[in-house]
C-alpha cells in the first residue's frame, strides 16, 4: 500500500466531500444552524403511550387515527414547528409531542382528552369565509355533493371571544345565528383548533379545510354506532375512491330513522355532518333512506382522503387511551442557559485536549488538532443537514455525546502516534515508521471504533427520548472519526514526514529520534 | 515532554517494566474489595433514584438570588394548594428545585401557579417535569435490554476478531466497571437519572473500546509465540501492557479532559442537570475502565490462556530453555524479552544472546 499511496488524492476527496456537505448545509431557504431540541430552546415535550382499551396491541390503523387527532389539536395551538413523532414499535410505541417556545400549561390536558366522532344533521351551511362575489360556484373538491350558492352575508357585530369553536348551545337563538354569520373559518383557529364537542348540543363548526361552515344539530349517531368502515374503489372499477360504511345493529336502526328523515329535506339540510373533535370532516348528502345499515359515501375523494375519512369513521374517537409518561416544560431562558453551558463545556473540553496534544506530541499534536477541527466541522455540517432533511434535533444529551466523542476521536490519533513512535524506537526512519505504524494502528482503530458504533446502534434502537439523541450523536461522531483518521490524519502525517524539518529531528517535531531514545548505532544499522 | 517521552521509550524497550500480570492477585483482591463494597452499599442503601424512575413532579423556579428562606416559602406555597413537597433544594444559587409525588396535570398546574405567584415569576418561566409512575421502569427495562443485546453482540465480535478467552476477559472487565461505578453512586448518594443511565451505557462502550486496544497489542505480541520458546504467554502479555501503557494513560487523560470540562461548566453554570449526571457517571466509569483494561482484563486473559495445552507446553519449553542457558528467572527483566530488544553493550547481553546453535530448544 505504501508504494501506491496517494495522500493528496485522499485530501482532495475529503475536501470535495466537505465542500459538498457545506453546500448542502447552506442551501438557500434552509436553516443554516443545527436544529435545537426542546431542552435547548424551551418548550413543552410530552411523551404519551397509547394503550388499546381491550389490552390488545395498538394496530397501525389505530395509531394513524390517534396521530391524526393529536396533530389536529397540536396544530390548533398555532405554534409553528410543533411536532408529533412516533418512536419505538409494538408495545413500546411512544408518541412524542414537541411544542417549542413558551406555551400555556394547559396544553397537556388538551392533548389527551378523548375526541368524539358524531353524525349530526346539518341545519345551515355557508362559505367558511366571506366571498368576494356570490356568483362563484363552490368547488367540489373533496365534497361529497354540490352545494347551493349561499347568499352574501352582512357581518353582524359579535364579540370575537364568542367565535372560538366549538360554539355550542342548547337552542339556536338569534345570537347564535349572528355568531354563525360572523364566523370566519380563515381567521379563527377553528379549522385545526379542535376540542371535543358536546353531542347533545347544537354546534357551529368549520370543515377541515376551512372552506365551509356549518350549523349542526345534536348528534343522531355517535362513533360507537359504526361497526366498520373502509376505503376502496367502486366495485364497478370506474369512478373515484369511496368509503364503505357498516353500522352496528342498534346503529343501523338509528341510521335508518335518520336517513328517512334527512332525504326528504332540501339542501343543505339533507346532509349529515361527520364531526370529529368539533371539526366537520365530511358532509355527505343523503340521497335515499338507508335501511340495511350499510352505506357508501362517494364523492371526488382521493385515495388519501377516503382512507382518512374511513379511519375517522372506524375509530370514531381517540381509538386508544393515552397515558402520560413524561411531561417537560422548559422556559426559553433556561433552554438558552443549557445551550450556552453545553457549547462552553464543549469548547473548553476541546481546548484542554488541544493543549495536551500540543504539549505531548508537539508537531504531531498540531496535526491532531487540525484533524479534530475537521471532525468538528464535519459533525456541525452533518447535524445541520440532518436537521433539515430528517428533522434531527440536537439536545443537551446529544451535545454531551459529541463532547465525549472528542476523547474517542483523539484516541485514534494517540493510537497512531504511539505506534509511529514505537516504529521509530525500533530504529525505523520516519517515512517507514509512518507507513508501518499506520498499517498496524489502522486495525486497532477500526476494531475499537466498531465496538463504539455497536454500542451506539444498540442504544439507538432500544431506547426513546434523550438516550436516542445521545446514541445517534455518538455513532455519528465515531463514523466521522474513522473518516477523518483515514482521509485526513493519515495523509497529513504522510506528507509531513516528507518535509525536511520533520526529518531533521528537532525536539518540536514530536518524532525526534534523540528524544525517543533511538541509539545512533541503530540508525546506522538501518 | 522529555520526561514522559523517555518513560514511554523505556517502557517500550522494557527497561522499565511493571509486573502487572504477575501481581494479578493484588489487583484481584483490590477489585474484589471494591466490588464487595459496591454490592454491599447497593444492598444496604440502594440507589438514589431521580423522579424519572420513581414517578413524580419537579418544578424549577428561577430566582435572582436564592436564600434559605426561599425554601420555606416554596414549601408553604405548595402546602397552601394541598400538596407536600418531598424535597426543596437550591440549585446553582439561582434556582429553586421542588419535587413532589406524582401529580395529575391539573394539580401540577395549580402548584405551578402557586409557585409563580410566590416567587413573582411568569407561569411559563418555571421548568416543569411530570413523570408517570411507569416511565422509569420502562427506561430501565429498555436500558437492560440494550445491555443484554450489546453484550451478546460484543461477545460475538470479540470471539471472531480475537478469540474466546479475550471475549470472556473483556466482559468480566466490563462487569467489573459497571459494578464499581454503580457502587460509587450508591455510596455517594448521587441522584440516578436517565442521563446517568446514558453515562453507564457509554461506559460499556468505552470500557470495551479501551480493552480492545490493549488486546490488539497482546494479540500482535503473541501472534507466533508458540513457534518459539523465548517467552511465555503471560510474559508477552505483560510486555504488551507495558508497551501500551503510555497510550492508555494518554487516552484516559484525553477522554477525561472533556468530561471534566462538562462537570466543571455544568456545576458552575447550571447547578445540576443532564450534563452533570452524565459527566459524573462517565468520569468514574472511564477511570475504572482504564484500570480494568490493564489490571483486570489482561491478567484474566493470561490465566485463561495459560490453561490451554499449547500454552502450557510453551511455558515448559521456555523454562527448560532458560534453565539450560543458566538464566536466573527471578532476575529476568522484560527488557531482554522485548522483541525489539537492542542489546546494550555489557555483560548481561552475553548471558542472553547466546549463539543460535547453543540456544536450547
Interface residues (C-beta under 8 A of the other chain):
Chain A: X39 X47 X92 X102 X103 X104 X105 X106 X108 X109 X323 X324 X325 X326 X327 X328 X329 X330 X331 X333 X334 X337 X338 X340 X341 X342 X344 X345 X346 X348 X349 X350 X352 X353 X356 X357 X359 X360 X362 X396 X397 X400 X401 X403 X404 X406 X407 X408 X410 X411 X414 X415 X418 X421 X422 X425 X426 X427 X440 X443 X444 X447 X448 X449 X450 X451 X452 X454 X455 X456 X458 X459 X462 X463 X464 X465 X466 X467 X470 X474 X507 X515 X516 X517 X519 X522
Chain B: X1 X2 X4 X5 X6 X8 X9 X10 X12 X13 X52 X60 X62 X105 X106 X108 X109 X112 X123 X124 X125 X126 X127 X128 X129 X130 X131 X132 X134 X135 X138 X139 X142 X143 X145 X146 X149 X150 X153 X154 X157 X161 X194 X195 X197 X198 X201 X202 X204 X205 X206 X208 X209 X210 X212 X213 X216 X217 X220 X243 X244 X246 X247 X250 X251 X253 X254 X255 X256 X257 X258 X259 X260 X261 X262 X264 X265 X266 X269 X270 X273 X274 X275 X278 X279 X282 X286 X340 X342
